[in-house]
Amino acid sequence: MKRMLLMTALMMAAAQSNDPFRTPRRNTGVRRNDNQRKPKPVVRELREFTVKGHTIMAYSRKDAITRLKLKKKI
């Protein structure tokens, strides 16, 4: 009997409001701090490398080797 009364009370509470167990919530929207410094973009220069007789422009020797491999020259 108590269970039926409890269920009836819960159904009546649900019918009266959207969320009977609602707790007060803070505004959880996205906040943006405009005072933060944005990182500056890194400017790198291309340099000339010679690998196994092939000359190529790249950022580093490792990058030069990768570029030559992609061009299938080594």
ZAGU-596653 format. One record per atom (N, C-alpha, C, O): residue in three letters; atom name; chain; x negated, y, z. Coordinates in nm, 3 decimals. Each point is the difference from the previous one (the first is absolute). Layout:
 code site unit      px      py      pz
  ALA   CA    A       X       Y       Z
...
***
This chain:
 code site unit      px      py      pz
  MET    N    A  -0.082  -0.119   0.000
  MET   CA    A   0.082   0.119   0.000
  MET    C    A  -0.087   0.126   0.000
  MET    O    A   0.027   0.095  -0.074
  LYS    N    A  -0.130  -0.095   0.158
  LYS   CA    A  -0.089   0.116   0.006
  LYS    C    A  -0.069   0.021  -0.133
  LYS    O    A  -0.020   0.112  -0.046
  ARG    N    A  -0.015  -0.224  -0.017
  ARG   CA    A  -0.069   0.009  -0.128
  ARG    C    A   0.091   0.064  -0.105
  ARG    O    A  -0.046   0.081  -0.081
  MET    N    A   0.173  -0.117   0.081
  MET   CA    A   0.094   0.056  -0.097
  MET    C    A   0.020   0.150   0.025
  MET    O    A   0.008   0.077  -0.095
  LEU    N    A  -0.001  -0.037   0.221
  LEU   CA    A   0.014   0.143   0.031
  LEU    C    A  -0.125   0.077  -0.044
  LEU    O    A   0.009   0.111  -0.053
  LEU    N    A  -0.126  -0.171   0.076
  LEU   CA    A  -0.124   0.065  -0.041
  LEU    C    A  -0.005   0.016  -0.151
  LEU    O    A  -0.038   0.106  -0.050
  MET    N    A   0.075  -0.209  -0.023
  MET   CA    A   0.000   0.007  -0.146
  MET    C    A   0.099   0.105  -0.049
  MET    O    A  -0.028   0.074  -0.095
  THR    N    A   0.144  -0.067   0.160
  THR   CA    A   0.100   0.100  -0.039
  THR    C    A  -0.053   0.141   0.025
  THR    O    A   0.020   0.089  -0.082
  ALA    N    A  -0.088  -0.068   0.194
  ALA   CA    A  -0.056   0.131   0.032
  ALA    C    A  -0.108   0.038  -0.102
  ALA    O    A  -0.007   0.115  -0.044
  LEU    N    A  -0.074  -0.210   0.006
  LEU   CA    A  -0.104   0.027  -0.099
  LEU    C    A   0.061   0.034  -0.136
  LEU    O    A  -0.049   0.090  -0.068
  MET    N    A   0.153  -0.160   0.029
  MET   CA    A   0.064   0.028  -0.129
  MET    C    A   0.064   0.138   0.001
  MET    O    A  -0.004   0.071  -0.100
  MET    N    A   0.064  -0.032   0.213
  MET   CA    A   0.062   0.132   0.008
  MET    C    A  -0.107   0.109  -0.005
  MET    O    A   0.021   0.104  -0.062
  ALA    N    A  -0.134  -0.127   0.127
  ALA   CA    A  -0.108   0.098  -0.001
  ALA    C    A  -0.057   0.013  -0.141
  ALA    O    A  -0.034   0.110  -0.044
  ALA    N    A   0.023  -0.222  -0.026
  ALA   CA    A  -0.053   0.004  -0.136
  ALA    C    A   0.096   0.072  -0.094
  ALA    O    A  -0.044   0.066  -0.094
  ALA    N    A   0.172  -0.079   0.119
  ALA   CA    A   0.099   0.066  -0.086
  ALA    C    A   0.001   0.151   0.022
  ALA    O    A   0.037   0.074  -0.092
  GLN    N    A  -0.075  -0.028   0.209
  GLN   CA    A   0.007   0.143   0.030
  GLN    C    A  -0.120   0.078  -0.053
  GLN    O    A   0.014   0.118  -0.033
  SER    N    A  -0.130  -0.180   0.026
  SER   CA    A  -0.118   0.073  -0.046
  SER    C    A  -0.080  -0.088  -0.096
  SER    O    A   0.023  -0.120  -0.010
  ASN    N    A  -0.116   0.183  -0.058
  ASN   CA    A  -0.082  -0.074  -0.096
  ASN    C    A  -0.094  -0.098   0.069
  ASN    O    A  -0.015  -0.114  -0.045
  ASP    N    A  -0.048   0.156   0.154
  ASP   CA    A  -0.096  -0.084   0.071
  ASP    C    A   0.020   0.016   0.150
  ASP    O    A  -0.047   0.098   0.058
  PRO    N    A   0.117  -0.192   0.007
  PRO   CA    A   0.030   0.017   0.143
  PRO    C    A  -0.125  -0.009   0.088
  PRO    O    A   0.001   0.052   0.112
  PHE    N    A  -0.107  -0.115  -0.158
  PHE   CA    A  -0.121  -0.016   0.080
  PHE    C    A  -0.108   0.097  -0.044
  PHE    O    A  -0.119  -0.026   0.020
  ARG    N    A   0.159   0.135  -0.078
  ARG   CA    A  -0.094   0.098  -0.054
  ARG    C    A  -0.078   0.066   0.113
  ARG    O    A   0.056   0.037   0.103
  THR    N    A  -0.185  -0.024  -0.125
  THR   CA    A  -0.084   0.072   0.095
  THR    C    A  -0.047   0.128  -0.069
  THR    O    A  -0.016   0.001  -0.122
  PRO    N    A  -0.006   0.105   0.197
  PRO   CA    A  -0.047   0.123  -0.065
  PRO    C    A  -0.137  -0.023  -0.064
  PRO    O    A  -0.091  -0.054   0.063
  ARG    N    A   0.078   0.094  -0.188
  ARG   CA    A  -0.125  -0.020  -0.072
  ARG    C    A  -0.060   0.134  -0.037
  ARG    O    A   0.070   0.100  -0.020
  ARG    N    A  -0.202  -0.101   0.010
  ARG   CA    A  -0.069   0.120  -0.045
  ARG    C    A   0.003   0.005  -0.152
  ARG    O    A   0.028  -0.100  -0.067
  ASN    N    A  -0.056   0.215   0.016
  ASN   CA    A  -0.011   0.016  -0.144
  ASN    C    A  -0.123  -0.077  -0.046
  ASN    O    A  -0.113   0.038   0.033
  THR    N    A   0.132  -0.145  -0.110
  THR   CA    A  -0.112  -0.084  -0.041
  THR    C    A  -0.036   0.024  -0.146
  THR    O    A  -0.053  -0.090  -0.066
  GLY    N    A   0.081   0.209   0.016
  GLY   CA    A  -0.033   0.032  -0.138
  GLY    C    A  -0.150   0.009  -0.022
  GLY    O    A  -0.078  -0.002   0.095
  VAL    N    A   0.038   0.010  -0.219
  VAL   CA    A  -0.141   0.009  -0.034
  VAL    C    A  -0.050   0.140   0.035
  VAL    O    A   0.058   0.100  -0.041
  ARG    N    A  -0.165  -0.097   0.117
  ARG   CA    A  -0.058   0.129   0.038
  ARG    C    A  -0.131   0.018  -0.073
  ARG    O    A  -0.073  -0.097  -0.023
  ARG    N    A   0.044   0.218  -0.013
  ARG   CA    A  -0.123   0.028  -0.072
  ARG    C    A  -0.074   0.112   0.071
  ARG    O    A   0.056   0.105   0.031
  ASN    N    A  -0.182  -0.130  -0.006
  ASN   CA    A  -0.083   0.100   0.065
  ASN    C    A  -0.077   0.074  -0.109
  ASN    O    A  -0.094  -0.055  -0.058
  ASP    N    A   0.132   0.178   0.030
  ASP   CA    A  -0.064   0.078  -0.105
  ASP    C    A  -0.138   0.051   0.041
  ASP    O    A  -0.078   0.043  -0.085
  ASN    N    A   0.048  -0.048   0.214
  ASN   CA    A  -0.127   0.050   0.047
  ASN    C    A  -0.115  -0.098  -0.025
  ASN    O    A  -0.117   0.036   0.012
  GLN    N    A   0.151  -0.160  -0.045
  GLN   CA    A  -0.106  -0.098  -0.024
  GLN    C    A  -0.079   0.036  -0.124
  GLN    O    A   0.055   0.048  -0.100
  ARG    N    A  -0.183  -0.070   0.107
  ARG   CA    A  -0.084   0.027  -0.116
  ARG    C    A   0.009  -0.115  -0.097
  ARG    O    A  -0.005  -0.117   0.038
  LYS    N    A   0.018   0.150  -0.163
  LYS   CA    A   0.003  -0.102  -0.104
  LYS    C    A  -0.143  -0.026  -0.045
  LYS    O    A  -0.078   0.094  -0.015
  PRO    N    A   0.042  -0.221  -0.006
  PRO   CA    A  -0.137  -0.028  -0.044
  PRO    C    A  -0.024   0.055  -0.140
  PRO    O    A   0.085  -0.010  -0.088
  LYS    N    A  -0.202   0.067   0.071
  LYS   CA    A  -0.035   0.055  -0.130
  LYS    C    A  -0.035  -0.114  -0.095
  LYS    O    A  -0.060  -0.099   0.042
  PRO    N    A   0.096   0.112  -0.168
  PRO   CA    A  -0.035  -0.105  -0.094
  PRO    C    A  -0.152  -0.005  -0.022
  PRO    O    A  -0.066   0.103  -0.008
  VAL    N    A   0.015  -0.225  -0.001
  VAL   CA    A  -0.144  -0.019  -0.019
  VAL    C    A  -0.032   0.015  -0.148
  VAL    O    A   0.058  -0.068  -0.084
  VAL    N    A  -0.152   0.158   0.053
  VAL   CA    A  -0.040   0.022  -0.138
  VAL    C    A  -0.133  -0.070  -0.021
  VAL    O    A  -0.101   0.035   0.061
  ARG    N    A   0.102  -0.136  -0.148
  ARG   CA    A  -0.123  -0.073  -0.028
  ARG    C    A  -0.042   0.026  -0.143
  ARG    O    A   0.084   0.017  -0.089
  GLU    N    A  -0.213  -0.014   0.069
  GLU   CA    A  -0.052   0.026  -0.134
  GLU    C    A  -0.046  -0.130  -0.065
  GLU    O    A  -0.054  -0.088   0.066
  LEU    N    A   0.078   0.079  -0.195
  LEU   CA    A  -0.051  -0.114  -0.075
  LEU    C    A  -0.149   0.020  -0.025
  LEU    O    A  -0.045   0.110  -0.032
  ARG    N    A  -0.031  -0.219   0.048
  ARG   CA    A  -0.144   0.004  -0.027
  ARG    C    A  -0.032  -0.104  -0.106
  ARG    O    A   0.078  -0.091  -0.027
  GLU    N    A  -0.191   0.106  -0.032
  GLU   CA    A  -0.041  -0.091  -0.106
  GLU    C    A  -0.085  -0.113   0.057
  GLU    O    A  -0.098   0.025   0.070
  PHE    N    A   0.137  -0.149  -0.100
  PHE   CA    A  -0.073  -0.117   0.045
  PHE    C    A  -0.037  -0.085  -0.120
  PHE    O    A   0.073  -0.005  -0.099
  THR    N    A  -0.188  -0.061   0.109
  THR   CA    A  -0.043  -0.093  -0.103
  THR    C    A  -0.010  -0.138   0.062
  THR    O    A  -0.079  -0.023   0.092
  VAL    N    A   0.162  -0.070  -0.142
  VAL   CA    A   0.002  -0.136   0.050
  VAL    C    A  -0.026  -0.094  -0.117
  VAL    O    A   0.078  -0.006  -0.094
  LYS    N    A  -0.188  -0.066   0.101
  LYS   CA    A  -0.039  -0.097  -0.103
  LYS    C    A   0.000   0.062  -0.140
  LYS    O    A   0.046  -0.062  -0.096
  GLY    N    A  -0.096   0.183   0.086
  GLY   CA    A  -0.013   0.066  -0.130
  GLY    C    A   0.123   0.075  -0.045
  GLY    O    A  -0.003   0.067  -0.103
  HIS    N    A   0.112  -0.077   0.177
  HIS   CA    A   0.124   0.072  -0.035
  HIS    C    A   0.013   0.123   0.089
  HIS    O    A  -0.015  -0.010   0.122
  THR    N    A   0.042   0.125  -0.181
  THR   CA    A   0.017   0.123   0.075
  THR    C    A   0.149   0.027   0.016
  THR    O    A   0.077  -0.007  -0.096
  ILE    N    A  -0.038   0.038   0.219
  ILE   CA    A   0.142   0.022   0.028
  ILE    C    A   0.014   0.107   0.108
  ILE    O    A  -0.086   0.014   0.086
  MET    N    A   0.195   0.062  -0.093
  MET   CA    A   0.031   0.102   0.101
  MET    C    A   0.091  -0.063   0.105
  MET    O    A   0.104  -0.058  -0.033
  ALA    N    A  -0.143   0.070   0.160
  ALA   CA    A   0.078  -0.059   0.109
  ALA    C    A  -0.028   0.075   0.129
  ALA    O    A  -0.089   0.085   0.006
  TYR    N    A   0.166  -0.118   0.098
  TYR   CA    A  -0.017   0.064   0.131
  TYR    C    A  -0.115  -0.061   0.077
  TYR    O    A  -0.069   0.070   0.075
  SER    N    A   0.046  -0.201  -0.091
  SER   CA    A  -0.108  -0.068   0.071
  SER    C    A  -0.052  -0.112  -0.089
  SER    O    A   0.058  -0.031  -0.103
  ARG    N    A  -0.169  -0.029   0.146
  ARG   CA    A  -0.057  -0.110  -0.079
  ARG    C    A   0.097  -0.118  -0.003
  ARG    O    A   0.016  -0.066  -0.103
  LYS    N    A   0.046   0.040   0.215
  LYS   CA    A   0.097  -0.110   0.007
  LYS    C    A   0.118   0.028  -0.094
  LYS    O    A   0.049  -0.090  -0.067
  ASP    N    A  -0.004   0.213   0.063
  ASP   CA    A   0.108   0.040  -0.090
  ASP    C    A  -0.044  -0.014  -0.145
  ASP    O    A   0.078  -0.039  -0.086
  ALA    N    A  -0.204   0.071   0.059
  ALA   CA    A  -0.052  -0.012  -0.137
  ALA    C    A   0.000  -0.145  -0.044
  ALA    O    A   0.039  -0.030  -0.113
  ILE    N    A  -0.081  -0.059   0.201
  ILE   CA    A   0.000  -0.142  -0.034
  ILE    C    A   0.142  -0.049  -0.025
  ILE    O    A   0.023  -0.077  -0.093
  THR    N    A   0.071   0.121   0.176
  THR   CA    A   0.140  -0.039  -0.018
  THR    C    A   0.054   0.051  -0.133
  THR    O    A   0.070  -0.073  -0.071
  ARG    N    A  -0.101   0.196   0.037
  ARG   CA    A   0.047   0.056  -0.128
  ARG    C    A  -0.059  -0.075  -0.118
  ARG    O    A   0.069  -0.023  -0.100
  LEU    N    A  -0.196  -0.015   0.109
  LEU   CA    A  -0.062  -0.075  -0.109
  LEU    C    A   0.062  -0.140  -0.012
  LEU    O    A   0.016  -0.052  -0.111
  LYS    N    A   0.016  -0.008   0.224
  LYS   CA    A   0.066  -0.131  -0.004
  LYS    C    A   0.137   0.009  -0.065
  LYS    O    A   0.040  -0.089  -0.075
  LEU    N    A   0.033   0.196   0.104
  LEU   CA    A   0.132   0.018  -0.060
  LEU    C    A  -0.011   0.022  -0.152
  LEU    O    A   0.086  -0.044  -0.076
  LYS    N    A  -0.193   0.111   0.035
  LYS   CA    A  -0.021   0.021  -0.143
  LYS    C    A  -0.064  -0.122  -0.067
  LYS    O    A  -0.020  -0.004  -0.122
  LYS    N    A  -0.013  -0.097   0.207
  LYS   CA    A  -0.060  -0.127  -0.047
  LYS    C    A  -0.132   0.024  -0.072
  LYS    O    A  -0.028  -0.062  -0.103
  LYS    N    A  -0.052   0.152   0.159
  LYS   CA    A  -0.133   0.025  -0.056
  LYS    C    A  -0.108  -0.074   0.077
  LYS    O    A  -0.112  -0.013  -0.049
  ILE    N    A   0.144  -0.036   0.168
  ILE   CA    A  -0.096  -0.084   0.073
  ILE    C    A   0.071  -0.123   0.050
  ILE    O    A  -0.061  -0.085   0.065
***
